[in-house]
Amino acid sequence: MEQQEARDRLEAERSRLDSVRASIAEDDIGGETETASIAELSSAAQHQADLGTETFEREKDLSVLEQVEIEMADVEHALLRLDDGTYGTCEACGRPIDDARLEALPAARYCVAHQRQAEGGLPLR
């Protein structure tokens, strides 16, 4: 994959992740306690099922935010690799990562074989 094409794809992914992060931030999920996030304006007690739903939604949003932060770190790492000339090579074996893999996942750090090992918790060799 051409370096400029890779940079464009990574920048687009960074922009997409920023949008997701901003939409979650609009709900101010990260800056308030669970009690504050599920409180109603009235003093009437919430039904237990409503509290469960609110708690579930909050946990889901926090999980999405955590995944966005992980993906953002991967994109930033890939951009650094572009700058230092190591983008497109497997961090485990040093061989080129297939262009089809980079097109599908521009922030890929490993070739398919080493990605399987990493996901399986096996040491990378």
Contacts in CASP RR format, 6 or more apart in sequence:
PFRMAT RR
TARGET T0000
AUTHOR 0000-0000-0000
METHOD contacts of the structure
MODEL  1
MEQQEARDRLEAERSRLDSVRASIAEDDIGGETETASIAELSSAAQHQAD
LGTETFEREKDLSVLEQVEIEMADVEHALLRLDDGTYGTCEACGRPIDDA
RLEALPAARYCVAHQRQAEGGLPLR
1 88 0 8 1.000
1 99 0 8 1.000
1 102 0 8 1.000
1 103 0 8 1.000
3 82 0 8 1.000
3 87 0 8 1.000
6 78 0 8 1.000
6 82 0 8 1.000
6 87 0 8 1.000
6 88 0 8 1.000
6 102 0 8 1.000
6 106 0 8 1.000
7 79 0 8 1.000
7 82 0 8 1.000
9 103 0 8 1.000
9 106 0 8 1.000
10 75 0 8 1.000
10 78 0 8 1.000
10 79 0 8 1.000
10 82 0 8 1.000
10 106 0 8 1.000
10 107 0 8 1.000
11 79 0 8 1.000
13 71 0 8 1.000
13 75 0 8 1.000
13 106 0 8 1.000
13 107 0 8 1.000
14 72 0 8 1.000
14 75 0 8 1.000
14 76 0 8 1.000
14 79 0 8 1.000
17 68 0 8 1.000
17 71 0 8 1.000
17 72 0 8 1.000
17 75 0 8 1.000
18 72 0 8 1.000
20 64 0 8 1.000
20 68 0 8 1.000
21 65 0 8 1.000
21 68 0 8 1.000
21 69 0 8 1.000
21 72 0 8 1.000
24 30 0 8 1.000
24 61 0 8 1.000
24 64 0 8 1.000
24 65 0 8 1.000
24 68 0 8 1.000
27 61 0 8 1.000
28 37 0 8 1.000
29 37 0 8 1.000
29 58 0 8 1.000
29 61 0 8 1.000
29 62 0 8 1.000
29 65 0 8 1.000
30 62 0 8 1.000
30 65 0 8 1.000
34 55 0 8 1.000
34 58 0 8 1.000
37 54 0 8 1.000
37 58 0 8 1.000
38 46 0 8 1.000
38 51 0 8 1.000
38 54 0 8 1.000
38 55 0 8 1.000
38 58 0 8 1.000
40 46 0 8 1.000
46 54 0 8 1.000
71 107 0 8 1.000
74 107 0 8 1.000
74 109 0 8 1.000
75 106 0 8 1.000
75 107 0 8 1.000
77 107 0 8 1.000
77 109 0 8 1.000
78 87 0 8 1.000
78 106 0 8 1.000
78 107 0 8 1.000
78 108 0 8 1.000
78 109 0 8 1.000
81 87 0 8 1.000
81 88 0 8 1.000
88 96 0 8 1.000
88 97 0 8 1.000
88 102 0 8 1.000
88 108 0 8 1.000
89 95 0 8 1.000
89 96 0 8 1.000
89 97 0 8 1.000
90 96 0 8 1.000
90 97 0 8 1.000
90 109 0 8 1.000
90 110 0 8 1.000
90 111 0 8 1.000
90 114 0 8 1.000
91 109 0 8 1.000
91 110 0 8 1.000
91 114 0 8 1.000
91 124 0 8 1.000
92 110 0 8 1.000
92 111 0 8 1.000
92 114 0 8 1.000
92 117 0 8 1.000
92 118 0 8 1.000
92 124 0 8 1.000
92 125 0 8 1.000
93 111 0 8 1.000
93 114 0 8 1.000
95 111 0 8 1.000
96 111 0 8 1.000
97 108 0 8 1.000
97 110 0 8 1.000
97 111 0 8 1.000
98 111 0 8 1.000
98 112 0 8 1.000
101 108 0 8 1.000
101 111 0 8 1.000
101 112 0 8 1.000
102 108 0 8 1.000
108 115 0 8 1.000
109 115 0 8 1.000
110 117 0 8 1.000
110 118 0 8 1.000
110 124 0 8 1.000
114 124 0 8 1.000
117 123 0 8 1.000
117 124 0 8 1.000
117 125 0 8 1.000
118 124 0 8 1.000
END
